[in-house]
Amino acid sequence: MLGRAKRCEALTQRVDAKRCGFAVRIEVQATAMTFESQALFEVPTGTKHLEVCANGLRFHVVEYGSGEQLALCLHGFPECWYSWRCQMPLLAELGFRVWAPDLRGYGGTDRPRGVSAYAIEHLMQDVAGLIDASGARRVILLAHDWGAVIAWYFAMRRLRPLEGLLIFNVPHPAVMERALWWGRQLLRSWYVLFFQLPWIPERALAAFDYRAIRDAFLRMSRRPERFPPDVLEVYRRNAAEPGALSAMINYYRALVRGGADRQRRLGYPRIDVPTLMVWGEEDDALGKETTYGTDRYVADLELHYLPGVSHWVQQEAPEEVNHIVKDWIRRKGLATC
């Protein structure tokens, strides 16, 4: 433990040395898919892989760009930092230093054991710790799927100041809570209940060389050509790391076994951070209706719908997503370049 602590301190020093209204719903028509620039789907040249200590864990963080303004990108299940590769060049172009970490239990980040280690309170403190380690003066948070669950709570609890919140295909917890009383969304969320079982979900996801992980992208996507074998292999390899599947599933277990109830008792204070939501309408797991009423909980919300796009919105439709993100960041005065 002492060796690890010293290593973490050195790594933190290494990273620190680099410091030098109202809701609007907009329908965005999906454009025809072409590969005019294959580079959009590749990891940008010049990314740096860091180990950053935060909240007592070592995080694998991929960095792109520089400066004192941070764009912290939180991935979802069953993804990793790689899911943000299409947005990293854009954010750097706008003047942000981009950090895309593997979340707790994923990829190259530490994997503590036990369901309680994945309580929502720990996940929020992870985000706070990463922001502190970055030394950034201004922060925007981009988040998809499980990353967005964390981001919603983080913004509500105001653990650190945020300049902007960008949410991709996950509803506000209060709206989701209400939607679960509707039969249709409860059926869509069947897998959350399945994940409460011991060991069986892990076996099911690992079967046939982690075929369920690959199928999660291919079967849900409306543009499966955006998930060729080399992309799917990144996520298969990530899930195949020892203990990774249990860590991923423990997010769901911890939330159902008390995490959501604890947060509900704290209430849902209105978020005053400017917030952008981008929503792929063809989401098999989350219905469009789970976005209705979000403006009750967010003072400055802009909501864009993408027809013909699935849950994997920022990877499946990066052209449309990046256009929306760029326009919103510039209009909100958050860009420095």
SERO-4910 file (N, C-alpha, C, O; in steps of 0.05 Angstrom, whole numbers):
BEGIN
 pado doro    nc1    nc2    nc3   cac1   cac2   cac3    cc1    cc2    cc3    oc1    oc2    oc3
  Met    A     17    -24      0      0      0      0     17     25      0     11     45    -14
  Leu    A     40     25     16     57     48     17     69     53    -11     70     76    -19
  Gly    A     77     31    -24     88     35    -51     69     47    -70     75     65    -86
  Arg    A     44     38    -68     23     49    -86     18     78    -80     14     94    -98
  Ala    A     18     85    -54     13    113    -46     34    131    -57     28    153    -68
  Lys    A     60    122    -55     81    139    -66     79    141    -96     84    163   -107
  Arg    A     71    119   -109     68    120   -138     46    140   -146     49    155   -165
  Cys    A     24    139   -131      2    157   -136     10    186   -133      2    203   -149
  Glu    A     25    191   -112     34    219   -107     51    228   -130     48    251   -140
  Ala    A     69    211   -140     86    219   -162     70    223   -187     75    242   -203
  Leu    A     50    206   -192     34    209   -216     18    234   -215     15    248   -235
  Thr    A      7    241   -191     -8    265   -188     10    290   -194      1    309   -207
  Gln    A     34    289   -184     53    311   -189     58    313   -219     60    335   -230
  Arg    A     61    290   -233     66    291   -261     43    304   -276     48    320   -294
  Val    A     19    297   -268     -4    309   -281     -7    339   -275    -12    355   -292
  Asp    A     -2    346   -249     -5    374   -241     16    391   -256     10    415   -260
  Ala    A     38    380   -263     58    396   -276     49    405   -304     61    423   -316
  Lys    A     28    392   -314     18    399   -341     -3    421   -340    -13    428   -361
  Arg    A     -9    433   -317    -29    454   -316    -20    478   -331    -37    495   -326
  Cys    A     -5    487   -343      5    512   -355    -22    528   -360    -22    550   -370
  Gly    A   -658    588   -377   -681    594   -388   -704    576   -390   -725    574   -377
  Phe    A   -695    564   -407   -719    548   -410   -712    525   -429   -692    526   -444
  Ala    A   -730    505   -429   -725    482   -445   -731    487   -475   -752    499   -481
  Val    A   -713    479   -492   -718    480   -521   -715    452   -532   -694    440   -529
  Arg    A   -736    443   -545   -735    416   -557   -732    420   -587   -748    434   -600
  Ile    A   -712    408   -598   -706    412   -626   -703    385   -639   -688    368   -630
  Glu    A   -718    380   -661   -715    356   -676   -693    360   -697   -694    379   -712
  Val    A   -674    342   -697   -652    344   -716   -654    320   -736   -653    297   -727
  Gln    A   -657    326   -761   -659    305   -781   -632    292   -785   -613    306   -792
  Ala    A   -631    266   -782   -606    252   -786   -598    253   -816   -615    251   -833
  Thr    A   -573    257   -820   -563    259   -848   -555    232   -858   -551    213   -842
  Ala    A   -553    230   -884   -544    204   -896   -516    199   -887   -499    217   -885
  Met    A   -510    174   -881   -485    167   -869   -464    161   -891   -467    143   -907
  Thr    A   -443    177   -890   -420    172   -908   -395    173   -892   -394    185   -870
  Phe    A   -374    162   -902   -348    163   -889   -330    183   -904   -310    175   -915
  Glu    A   -338    208   -903   -322    229   -916   -295    232   -902   -275    239   -915
  Ser    A   -295    228   -876   -270    230   -862   -268    207   -842   -279    208   -820
  Gln    A   -254    187   -850   -250    164   -832   -236    172   -806   -239    159   -786
  Ala    A   -221    194   -807   -206    202   -783   -225    209   -760   -217    207   -737
  Leu    A   -250    217   -766   -269    223   -745   -273    200   -726   -279    204   -703
  Phe    A   -270    175   -736   -276    152   -720   -252    139   -708   -253    118   -695
  Glu    A   -229    151   -712   -204    141   -702   -195    157   -677   -202    180   -674
  Val    A   -179    144   -661   -167    158   -638   -148    179   -648   -131    173   -664
  Pro    A   -152    204   -640   -135    226   -651   -106    222   -644    -99    213   -622
  Thr    A    -89    229   -663    -60    229   -658    -53    249   -636    -62    272   -637
  Gly    A    -36    241   -618    -28    259   -597    -41    255   -570    -36    270   -552
  Thr    A    -58    234   -568    -70    229   -542    -49    218   -523    -29    206   -531
  Lys    A    -52    224   -497    -34    215   -477    -49    198   -457    -71    205   -449
  His    A    -37    176   -449    -49    158   -429    -36    163   -402    -12    160   -399
  Leu    A    -52    172   -383    -43    180   -357    -54    161   -336    -75    148   -339
  Glu    A    -40    159   -313    -51    147   -289    -55    170   -269    -36    184   -262
  Val    A    -79    174   -261    -86    197   -243    -98    186   -218   -116    169   -219
  Cys    A    -88    194   -195   -100    186   -170   -122    204   -162   -119    229   -161
  Ala    A   -145    192   -155   -168    208   -147   -185    191   -129   -190    167   -135
  Asn    A   -194    202   -107   -211    188    -88   -200    161    -80   -216    142    -76
  Gly    A   -174    159    -77   -161    135    -67   -157    113    -88   -148     91    -81
  Leu    A   -163    119   -113   -160     99   -135   -141    110   -156   -137    134   -159
  Arg    A   -130     92   -172   -115     99   -196   -133     98   -220   -145     77   -225
  Phe    A   -135    120   -234   -152    121   -258   -135    122   -283   -116    137   -285
  His    A   -143    106   -302   -131    108   -329   -147    131   -343   -171    129   -347
  Val    A   -132    151   -351   -144    175   -363   -130    180   -390   -106    180   -391
  Val    A   -146    184   -411   -135    191   -437   -139    221   -440   -161    231   -439
  Glu    A   -117    235   -446   -117    264   -448   -112    272   -476    -96    261   -491
  Tyr    A   -126    293   -484   -122    305   -511   -126    335   -508   -145    345   -496
  Gly    A   -108    350   -520   -109    379   -518    -96    389   -493    -85    373   -478
  Ser    A    -97    415   -489    -83    428   -466    -99    452   -457   -117    461   -470
  Gly    A    -90    462   -434   -103    487   -424   -115    483   -397   -115    461   -386
  Glu    A   -125    504   -386   -136    504   -358   -166    500   -358   -178    500   -337
  Gln    A   -178    496   -381   -207    490   -383   -210    461   -390   -200    452   -410
  Leu    A   -224    446   -373   -226    417   -375   -253    409   -386   -274    419   -377
  Ala    A   -253    390   -405   -277    376   -413   -274    347   -403   -258    332   -414
  Leu    A   -288    340   -382   -287    314   -370   -309    296   -382   -333    303   -379
  Cys    A   -302    274   -394   -320    257   -409   -324    231   -394   -305    215   -390
  Leu    A   -349    225   -386   -356    201   -371   -371    181   -388   -392    187   -399
  His    A   -359    157   -392   -371    137   -409   -393    121   -395   -398    125   -371
  Gly    A   -405    103   -410   -426     86   -398   -420     57   -399   -397     49   -404
  Phe    A   -440     41   -395   -438     11   -396   -445      2   -424   -464     12   -436
  Pro    A   -430    -17   -435   -405    -30   -426   -381    -18   -440   -366    -32   -453
  Glu    A   -377      8   -438   -358     22   -454   -332     28   -439   -326     14   -420
  Cys    A   -317     48   -448   -293     57   -434   -287     84   -446   -303     96   -461
  Trp    A   -263     95   -441   -256    121   -451   -259    124   -481   -265    145   -491
  Tyr    A   -255    101   -495   -254    101   -524   -280    111   -537   -280    119   -560
  Ser    A   -302    110   -522   -328    118   -533   -329    148   -539   -347    157   -553
  Trp    A   -309    164   -529   -309    192   -534   -289    201   -555   -284    224   -559
  Arg    A   -277    181   -570   -256    188   -589   -266    207   -610   -250    223   -620
  Cys    A   -291    206   -618   -301    223   -640   -305    252   -630   -306    270   -647
  Gln    A   -307    257   -605   -312    284   -594   -286    297   -584   -285    322   -581
  Met    A   -265    282   -580   -241    293   -568   -228    315   -586   -221    336   -575
  Pro    A   -225    311   -612   -214    333   -628   -230    358   -628   -220    380   -627
  Leu    A   -257    355   -629   -274    379   -629   -270    395   -603   -268    419   -604
  Leu    A   -271    381   -581   -268    395   -555   -241    409   -552   -239    431   -542
  Ala    A   -220    395   -562   -194    408   -562   -193    433   -580   -181    453   -573
  Glu    A   -206    431   -602   -208    453   -621   -222    478   -608   -216    500   -614
  Leu    A   -241    472   -590   -255    494   -576   -241    504   -552   -251    522   -538
  Gly    A   -217    494   -547   -200    504   -526   -200    489   -500   -190    498   -480
  Phe    A   -210    464   -501   -211    448   -477   -188    428   -476   -179    418   -496
  Arg    A   -179    423   -451   -162    399   -447   -182    376   -441   -198    378   -422
  Val    A   -181    355   -456   -201    334   -454   -189    311   -437   -167    302   -441
  Trp    A   -205    303   -417   -198    279   -401   -221    259   -405   -244    265   -399
  Ala    A   -214    236   -415   -234    214   -417   -224    191   -401   -207    175   -410
  Pro    A   -233    188   -377   -224    166   -359   -239    140   -364   -262    140   -373
  Asp    A   -226    118   -357   -241     94   -352   -252     97   -324   -238    102   -305
  Leu    A   -278     94   -322   -291     97   -296   -282     74   -277   -271     54   -285
  Arg    A   -288     78   -251   -282     58   -231   -290     30   -240   -313     26   -247
  Gly    A   -271     12   -239   -277    -16   -246   -274    -23   -276   -275    -46   -283
  Tyr    A   -270     -2   -293   -268     -7   -322   -239     -4   -331   -223     10   -320
  Gly    A   -233    -19   -352   -208    -16   -367   -184    -16   -349   -180    -35   -333
  Gly    A   -167      5   -351   -142      6   -336   -145     19   -309   -125     24   -296
  Thr    A   -169     25   -300   -174     38   -274   -177     16   -253   -185     -7   -259
  Asp    A   -170     23   -228   -172      4   -206   -201     -8   -204   -220      6   -211
  Arg    A   -202    -33   -195   -228    -47   -192   -232    -56   -163   -225    -79   -156
  Pro    A   -242    -39   -146   -247    -48   -118   -269    -70   -118   -286    -70   -136
  Arg    A   -268    -87    -99   -287   -109    -98   -312   -102    -81   -310    -85    -63
  Gly    A   -333   -115    -87   -357   -112    -71   -377    -92    -82   -369    -72    -94
  Val    A   -403    -97    -78   -423    -79    -89   -421    -52    -77   -425    -32    -91
  Ser    A   -416    -50    -51   -416    -24    -37   -395     -5    -48   -398     19    -46
  Ala    A   -374    -16    -61   -353      1    -72   -362     17    -96   -349     36   -105
  Tyr    A   -386     10   -106   -397     23   -130   -421     40   -123   -438     46   -141
  Ala    A   -424     47    -98   -446     65    -90   -444     91   -105   -422    101   -111
  Ile    A   -467    103   -110   -467    128   -126   -451    150   -112   -439    167   -126
  Glu    A   -450    150    -86   -434    170    -71   -404    168    -78   -391    188    -81
  His    A   -394    143    -80   -366    139    -88   -361    148   -116   -341    161   -122
  Leu    A   -380    143   -134   -377    150   -162   -376    180   -165   -361    191   -181
  Met    A   -393    195   -150   -392    224   -151   -366    235   -140   -355    254   -151
  Gln    A   -356    222   -119   -330    231   -108   -307    225   -127   -287    240   -127
  Asp    A   -310    205   -143   -290    199   -164   -288    223   -183   -266    232   -190
  Val    A   -311    233   -191   -312    256   -210   -299    280   -196   -283    294   -208
  Ala    A   -307    285   -172   -295    308   -157   -265    305   -155   -250    325   -159
  Gly    A   -256    281   -149   -227    277   -147   -212    281   -173   -190    291   -173
  Leu    A   -224    272   -195   -212    276   -221   -210    306   -228   -190    316   -238
  Ile    A   -231    321   -222   -231    350   -227   -209    363   -210   -194    380   -220
  Asp    A   -206    355   -185   -185    366   -168   -158    360   -179   -140    377   -179
  Ala    A   -154    335   -187   -127    326   -197   -120    341   -223    -96    345   -229
  Ser    A   -140    349   -238   -135    362   -264   -123    390   -260   -109    400   -277
  Gly    A   -130    402   -238   -121    430   -233   -136    450   -251   -127    473   -252
  Ala    A   -157    442   -264   -171    460   -283   -186    482   -268   -195    478   -246
  Arg    A   -187    505   -281   -202    527   -269   -231    528   -277   -248    538   -262
  Arg    A   -237    517   -300   -265    515   -310   -269    487   -320   -252    475   -332
  Val    A   -293    477   -316   -299    449   -323   -326    447   -336   -346    458   -327
  Ile    A   -327    431   -358   -353    422   -368   -353    392   -366   -332    379   -368
  Leu    A   -377    380   -363   -380    352   -359   -396    341   -382   -419    350   -387
  Leu    A   -385    321   -397   -400    307   -418   -404    278   -408   -385    266   -398
  Ala    A   -428    268   -412   -433    242   -400   -454    226   -415   -474    238   -424
  His    A   -450    200   -418   -468    183   -432   -474    158   -415   -457    148   -400
  Asp    A   -499    149   -416   -507    124   -403   -501    126   -373   -509    145   -360
  Trp    A   -486    107   -362   -480    107   -334   -465    132   -325   -469    143   -304
  Gly    A   -447    142   -343   -434    167   -337   -453    189   -333   -448    207   -317
  Ala    A   -475    189   -348   -496    210   -345   -511    207   -320   -520    227   -308
  Val    A   -516    183   -310   -528    179   -284   -512    193   -263   -522    209   -246
  Ile    A   -486    188   -263   -468    201   -244   -468    231   -248   -469    246   -228
  Ala    A   -467    241   -273   -466    269   -278   -491    284   -269   -489    306   -258
  Trp    A   -515    272   -272   -539    285   -262   -538    289   -232   -543    311   -222
  Tyr    A   -531    268   -217   -529    271   -188   -507    290   -180   -510    306   -161
  Phe    A   -484    289   -194   -462    307   -188   -470    336   -191   -463    352   -174
  Ala    A   -484    342   -212   -493    370   -216   -514    378   -195   -513    401   -186
  Met    A   -532    360   -188   -552    366   -167   -539    371   -140   -547    390   -126
  Arg    A   -519    355   -133   -506    358   -107   -485    380   -106   -476    387    -84
  Arg    A   -478    391   -129   -460    414   -131   -434    408   -116   -424    424   -101
  Leu    A   -422    385   -122   -397    377   -109   -374    394   -118   -355    399   -103
  Arg    A   -375    403   -144   -355    421   -154   -369    439   -174   -389    431   -186
  Pro    A   -359    464   -178   -371    482   -197   -369    471   -226   -348    460   -234
  Leu    A   -390    474   -241   -390    466   -270   -398    490   -287   -416    505   -279
  Glu    A   -385    492   -310   -393    513   -329   -414    503   -348   -430    519   -359
  Gly    A   -415    477   -352   -435    465   -371   -438    436   -366   -419    422   -357
  Leu    A   -462    426   -372   -468    397   -369   -480    387   -395   -500    398   -404
  Leu    A   -468    367   -406   -477    356   -432   -484    326   -428   -466    310   -421
  Ile    A   -509    320   -431   -520    293   -425   -529    279   -451   -542    291   -468
  Phe    A   -521    254   -453   -528    238   -477   -543    213   -469   -532    195   -457
  Asn    A   -569    213   -477   -586    189   -475   -588    176   -447   -586    152   -445
  Val    A   -591    193   -427   -600    183   -401   -617    205   -388   -610    228   -388
  Pro    A   -641    197   -378   -659    217   -367   -650    227   -339   -634    214   -325
  His    A   -661    250   -332   -657    259   -304   -669    239   -285   -690    227   -291
  Pro    A   -656    234   -262   -666    213   -244   -695    216   -235   -710    197   -232
  Ala    A   -704    241   -231   -731    245   -222   -751    238   -245   -772    226   -239
  Val    A   -744    244   -269   -761    237   -292   -761    207   -296   -782    195   -303
  Met    A   -738    195   -293   -736    166   -296   -752    152   -275   -766    131   -280
  Glu    A   -752    162   -251   -767    150   -229   -797    150   -235   -811    130   -231
  Arg    A   -806    172   -246   -834    173   -254   -840    155   -277   -861    142   -278
  Ala    A   -822    153   -296   -826    137   -320   -828    107   -313   -841     92   -327
  Leu    A   -814     99   -292   -814     70   -285   -841     61   -275   -846     37   -273
  Trp    A   -859     79   -269   -886     72   -261   -902     65   -286   -924     53   -283
  Trp    A   -892     72   -309   -906     65   -334   -896     37   -343   -873     32   -342
  Gly    A   -915     20   -351   -908     -7   -358   -887    -10   -379   -870    -27   -378
  Arg    A   -888      8   -399   -870      5   -422   -840      9   -414   -823     -7   -421
  Gln    A   -835     30   -398   -807     35   -390   -797     13   -371   -774      6   -371
  Leu    A   -815      4   -354   -807    -18   -336   -799    -42   -351   -780    -56   -344
  Leu    A   -813    -48   -373   -805    -71   -390   -778    -66   -403   -762    -84   -406
  Arg    A   -774    -41   -412   -749    -34   -425   -725    -38   -406   -703    -44   -414
  Ser    A   -731    -35   -380   -709    -35   -360   -706    -63   -347   -695    -65   -325
  Trp    A   -716    -84   -360   -715   -111   -349   -687   -119   -341   -683   -133   -321
  Tyr    A   -667   -111   -356   -639   -119   -351   -629   -110   -325   -612   -123   -313
  Val    A   -639    -87   -315   -631    -77   -289   -638    -96   -267   -623   -101   -248
  Leu    A   -662   -108   -269   -670   -128   -250   -654   -154   -253   -647   -167   -233
  Phe    A   -649   -161   -278   -632   -185   -283   -605   -182   -270   -594   -202   -260
  Phe    A   -594   -158   -271   -567   -154   -260   -566   -156   -230   -544   -156   -218
  Gln    A   -589   -157   -217   -589   -160   -188   -583   -189   -179   -576   -194   -156
  Leu    A   -585   -208   -197   -579   -236   -191   -549   -239   -186   -533   -225   -198
  Pro    A   -541   -258   -168   -513   -263   -164   -502   -280   -187   -515   -299   -196
  Trp    A   -478   -274   -196   -460   -288   -215   -473   -295   -242   -458   -297   -262
  Ile    A   -499   -299   -244   -511   -307   -269   -507   -285   -291   -501   -292   -313
  Pro    A   -511   -259   -285   -506   -239   -306   -478   -240   -316   -473   -237   -340
  Glu    A   -459   -243   -298   -431   -245   -307   -426   -268   -326   -413   -265   -347
  Arg    A   -438   -291   -320   -435   -315   -337   -448   -310   -364   -437   -317   -385
  Ala    A   -471   -298   -363   -486   -293   -388   -471   -273   -407   -470   -278   -431
  Leu    A   -460   -252   -395   -445   -233   -412   -419   -244   -422   -410   -236   -443
  Ala    A   -407   -262   -407   -381   -274   -415   -384   -297   -435   -364   -304   -448
  Ala    A   -408   -308   -438   -411   -332   -454   -404   -326   -483   -408   -304   -494
  Phe    A   -394   -347   -496   -388   -346   -525   -369   -323   -531   -374   -307   -549
  Asp    A   -348   -321   -515   -328   -300   -519   -340   -272   -518   -334   -256   -535
  Tyr    A   -357   -268   -498   -368   -241   -492   -386   -232   -515   -386   -208   -522
  Arg    A   -400   -250   -527   -417   -243   -550   -438   -222   -543   -445   -205   -559
  Ala    A   -449   -224   -518   -469   -205   -510   -459   -176   -510   -474   -157   -514
  Ile    A   -433   -172   -504   -422   -145   -504   -422   -135   -533   -430   -112   -538
  Arg    A   -413   -151   -552   -413   -142   -580   -441   -138   -590   -447   -118   -604
  Asp    A   -459   -156   -582   -487   -153   -591   -501   -128   -580   -519   -118   -592
  Ala    A   -493   -119   -556   -505    -96   -545   -502    -72   -564   -520    -55   -566
  Phe    A   -480    -70   -578   -476    -49   -597   -490    -55   -624   -504    -38   -635
  Leu    A   -485    -79   -634   -495    -85   -661   -526    -87   -662   -538    -77   -681
  Arg    A   -538    -99   -642   -567   -103   -643   -582    -78   -636   -604    -74   -646
  Met    A   -571    -61   -619   -585    -36   -612   -580    -14   -632   -597      4   -636
  Ser    A   -558    -15   -646   -550      7   -664   -568      7   -689   -575    -14   -699
  Arg    A   -574     31   -698   -588     35   -723   -568     39   -746   -575     40   -769
  Arg    A   -543     41   -739   -521     45   -758   -499     25   -751   -477     34   -743
  Pro    A   -503      0   -754   -483    -20   -744   -457    -18   -758   -436    -28   -748
  Glu    A   -456     -5   -781   -430     -2   -795   -411     16   -779   -387     16   -784
  Arg    A   -422     30   -760   -406     47   -743   -391     31   -721   -376     42   -705
  Phe    A   -397      5   -719   -385    -12   -699   -372    -36   -713   -381    -59   -710
  Pro    A   -351    -31   -728   -337    -53   -742   -322    -71   -722   -321    -64   -698
  Pro    A   -311    -93   -731   -299   -112   -712   -277   -100   -694   -275   -107   -671
  Asp    A   -261    -81   -704   -240    -70   -688   -251    -53   -665   -239    -52   -643
  Val    A   -273    -40   -670   -285    -24   -648   -298    -43   -627   -294    -39   -603
  Leu    A   -312    -63   -637   -324    -83   -618   -303    -97   -602   -308   -104   -578
  Glu    A   -280   -101   -613   -258   -115   -599   -248    -99   -575   -241   -110   -555
  Val    A   -248    -72   -578   -240    -55   -555   -258    -60   -531   -249    -63   -509
  Tyr    A   -284    -62   -536   -303    -66   -514   -303    -95   -504   -307   -100   -480
  Arg    A   -299   -114   -522   -297   -142   -513   -273   -145   -495   -274   -158   -474
  Arg    A   -250   -134   -503   -226   -136   -488   -229   -122   -460   -219   -132   -440
  Asn    A   -243   -100   -460   -248    -85   -436   -264   -102   -416   -258   -104   -392
  Ala    A   -285   -116   -426   -302   -132   -409   -288   -157   -400   -294   -169   -379
  Ala    A   -268   -167   -415   -254   -191   -409   -232   -188   -388   -221   -208   -379
  Glu    A   -227   -164   -380   -207   -159   -358   -217   -173   -333   -241   -173   -327
  Pro    A   -199   -186   -317   -207   -200   -293   -223   -181   -274   -214   -160   -267
  Gly    A   -247   -190   -267   -264   -175   -249   -280   -153   -261   -296   -140   -247
  Ala    A   -276   -148   -287   -289   -124   -299   -319   -127   -301   -333   -108   -295
  Leu    A   -329   -150   -308   -358   -153   -311   -372   -149   -284   -393   -136   -283
  Ser    A   -361   -160   -263   -373   -156   -237   -373   -126   -229   -393   -116   -218
  Ala    A   -351   -113   -235   -350    -84   -229   -371    -69   -245   -385    -52   -233
  Met    A   -374    -75   -270   -394    -61   -287   -422    -65   -276   -438    -46   -274
  Ile    A   -428    -90   -270   -455    -97   -261   -460    -86   -233   -483    -81   -226
  Asn    A   -439    -83   -217   -443    -73   -190   -453    -44   -189   -464    -36   -169
  Tyr    A   -449    -29   -211   -461     -3   -213   -492     -5   -209   -504     10   -194
  Tyr    A   -503    -24   -224   -533    -28   -223   -541    -39   -196   -561    -31   -185
  Arg    A   -526    -58   -186   -533    -70   -160   -533    -49   -138   -551    -48   -122
  Ala    A   -512    -33   -137   -510    -13   -116   -532      8   -118   -542     18    -98
  Leu    A   -540     16   -142   -561     36   -145   -588     25   -136   -603     40   -123
  Val    A   -594      1   -143   -620    -11   -136   -621    -18   -106   -642    -16    -94
  Arg    A   -598    -26    -95   -598    -34    -67   -592    -11    -48   -577    -15    -28
  Gly    A   -604     11    -53   -602     33    -34   -593     60    -45   -600     81    -35
  Gly    A   -576     59    -66   -565     84    -77   -587    104    -86   -586    127    -80
  Ala    A   -606     94   -102   -627    111   -112   -645    121    -90   -653    144    -90
  Asp    A   -650    104    -70   -667    113    -48   -653    135    -31   -666    154    -23
  Arg    A   -627    132    -27   -613    152    -11   -614    179    -26   -618    200    -13
  Gln    A   -610    178    -52   -611    203    -67   -639    215    -68   -642    240    -68
  Arg    A   -659    198    -70   -687    208    -70   -693    223    -44   -707    243    -45
  Arg    A   -683    212    -22   -689    225      4   -675    253      6   -685    270     20
  Leu    A   -654    256     -9   -640    282     -9   -655    302    -27   -650    327    -25
  Gly    A   -673    293    -43   -688    310    -61   -674    315    -87   -651    307    -91
  Tyr    A   -689    329   -105   -678    335   -132   -678    366   -136   -695    377   -150
  Pro    A   -658    379   -124   -657    408   -127   -653    416   -157   -640    401   -172
  Arg    A   -663    438   -164   -661    447   -192   -632    452   -200   -618    465   -185
  Ile    A   -624    442   -222   -597    446   -232   -595    473   -246   -611    479   -264
  Asp    A   -576    490   -237   -574    516   -250   -551    518   -270   -546    540   -281
  Val    A   -537    496   -275   -516    495   -295   -528    494   -322   -547    477   -327
  Pro    A   -519    510   -342   -529    507   -369   -526    478   -378   -505    466   -376
  Thr    A   -548    466   -389   -549    438   -394   -558    432   -423   -578    443   -432
  Leu    A   -543    416   -437   -550    406   -463   -557    376   -462   -541    361   -451
  Met    A   -579    368   -472   -586    340   -475   -587    333   -505   -601    347   -520
  Val    A   -574    312   -512   -576    301   -540   -587    273   -537   -577    257   -522
  Trp    A   -608    268   -552   -623    243   -549   -628    228   -575   -642    238   -592
  Gly    A   -615    205   -578   -622    188   -601   -649    175   -597   -653    160   -577
  Glu    A   -668    180   -615   -696    172   -610   -700    142   -611   -719    131   -600
  Glu    A   -682    127   -625   -686     98   -628   -671     83   -606   -656     64   -612
  Asp    A   -675     91   -581   -662     79   -558   -679     55   -549   -701     59   -540
  Asp    A   -668     31   -551   -683      7   -542   -686      6   -512   -705     -7   -502
  Ala    A   -668     18   -497   -669     16   -468   -684     38   -454   -694     34   -432
  Leu    A   -685     61   -467   -697     85   -454   -715     99   -474   -706    108   -495
  Gly    A   -741    101   -468   -760    113   -485   -757    144   -486   -748    156   -467
  Lys    A   -764    155   -508   -763    184   -511   -779    199   -490   -773    221   -482
  Glu    A   -801    185   -481   -818    198   -461   -803    203   -434   -813    218   -418
  Thr    A   -780    190   -430   -765    195   -405   -751    222   -406   -738    229   -386
  Thr    A   -753    236   -428   -742    263   -429   -763    284   -422   -756    307   -416
  Tyr    A   -789    277   -423   -810    296   -420   -811    306   -391   -812    290   -372
  Gly    A   -811    332   -387   -812    344   -361   -784    349   -349   -783    357   -325
  Thr    A   -763    345   -364   -736    350   -353   -733    380   -345   -718    386   -327
  Asp    A   -747    397   -360   -744    426   -354   -754    434   -327   -748    456   -318
  Arg    A   -769    417   -313   -777    422   -286   -754    422   -267   -754    434   -245
  Tyr    A   -733    407   -275   -710    402   -257   -685    416   -266   -664    415   -252
  Val    A   -685    429   -289   -662    442   -300   -670    470   -309   -688    474   -326
  Ala    A   -656    490   -298   -664    518   -304   -658    526   -333   -674    541   -345
  Asp    A   -636    517   -343   -627    526   -370   -622    500   -386   -600    490   -387
  Leu    A   -643    490   -399   -642    465   -414   -646    468   -443   -664    483   -452
  Glu    A   -629    455   -459   -634    453   -488   -633    424   -495   -614    410   -489
  Leu    A   -653    414   -509   -657    386   -514   -659    381   -544   -677    392   -557
  His    A   -642    365   -555   -642    359   -584   -648    329   -587   -636    312   -574
  Tyr    A   -667    323   -604   -674    295   -612   -661    289   -639   -662    305   -657
  Leu    A   -650    264   -641   -639    255   -666   -655    231   -675   -651    209   -665
  Pro    A   -672    235   -695   -687    212   -706   -669    192   -719   -649    199   -731
  Gly    A   -676    167   -717   -661    146   -731   -634    140   -718   -617    128   -731
  Val    A   -630    148   -693   -604    144   -679   -610    129   -653   -631    134   -640
  Ser    A   -593    110   -646   -598     93   -623   -585    105   -597   -577    128   -596
  His    A   -585     88   -577   -573     95   -551   -544    104   -553   -535    120   -537
  Trp    A   -529     92   -572   -501     98   -574   -496    123   -590   -480    123   -609
  Val    A   -508    144   -582   -512    168   -599   -486    181   -607   -483    188   -631
  Gln    A   -466    185   -589   -443    201   -596   -423    184   -613   -406    196   -627
  Gln    A   -426    158   -613   -410    141   -631   -424    136   -657   -411    133   -678
  Glu    A   -450    133   -656   -465    126   -679   -470    150   -698   -471    146   -723
  Ala    A   -473    173   -687   -478    197   -703   -460    220   -695   -470    242   -687
  Pro    A   -434    217   -697   -416    238   -687   -417    263   -703   -412    285   -692
  Glu    A   -424    261   -729   -426    286   -745   -448    304   -733   -443    328   -728
  Glu    A   -472    293   -729   -494    309   -719   -489    317   -690   -493    341   -683
  Val    A   -479    299   -674   -474    305   -646   -453    328   -643   -457    347   -628
  Asn    A   -431    326   -658   -410    346   -656   -420    373   -666   -412    394   -654
  His    A   -437    374   -686   -448    399   -695   -464    412   -673   -462    436   -668
  Ile    A   -481    396   -660   -498    407   -638   -480    416   -615   -485    438   -604
  Val    A   -461    400   -607   -443    407   -584   -427    432   -590   -426    450   -573
  Lys    A   -416    434   -614   -400    458   -621   -417    483   -620   -409    503   -609
  Asp    A   -441    482   -632   -458    505   -633   -467    514   -605   -467    537   -598
  Trp    A   -473    494   -588   -482    500   -561   -460    512   -544   -464    532   -530
  Ile    A   -436    500   -545   -413    510   -530   -407    539   -538   -401    556   -521
  Arg    A   -408    544   -564   -401    572   -573   -423    591   -564   -417    613   -555
  Arg    A   -448    584   -567   -470    602   -559   -470    608   -529   -478    629   -520
  Lys    A   -461    588   -513   -460    592   -484   -434    607   -475   -430    612   -451
  Gly    A   -417    614   -494   -393    628   -487   -372    612   -473   -356    623   -458
  Leu    A   -372    585   -477   -354    568   -463   -328    562   -478   -309    552   -467
  Ala    A   -328    567   -504   -305    562   -520   -284    584   -517   -291    607   -514
  Thr    A   -259    576   -517   -237    596   -515   -222    598   -541   -204    615   -543
  Cys    A   -228    581   -560   -215    583   -587   -236    585   -609   -229    586   -632
***
